[in-house]
Amino acid sequence: MATKMKLLKMLQEVKGMAQITNRRPAPRPPLLYLMQLRSQGAQTSTPRQRVAIEAAAIPAPLPIKINHIKSTKPAQPVMIA
């Protein structure tokens, strides 16, 4: 029985080692790919011109003055049933 267990354990180790050694290479990072695309696009296209956009002046409403009223009586608690 011990021989069978050792054999099964060895087979599991061999399968695990095969999975580790047959891995695919890591995918290329997307940042480098996008940088390469940008550099290729910049070489083939004409430079873009910036367009200035002016917004019409919108009159802002006048500020509202808030008057705080101080009362001499303390506020009464309100009970809602």
Buried (B, 14 or more C-beta within 10 A) or exposed (E): EEEEEEEEEEEEEEEEEEEEEEEEEEEEEEEEEEEEEEEEEEEEEEEEEEEEEEEEEEEEEEEEEEEEEEEEEEEEEEEEE
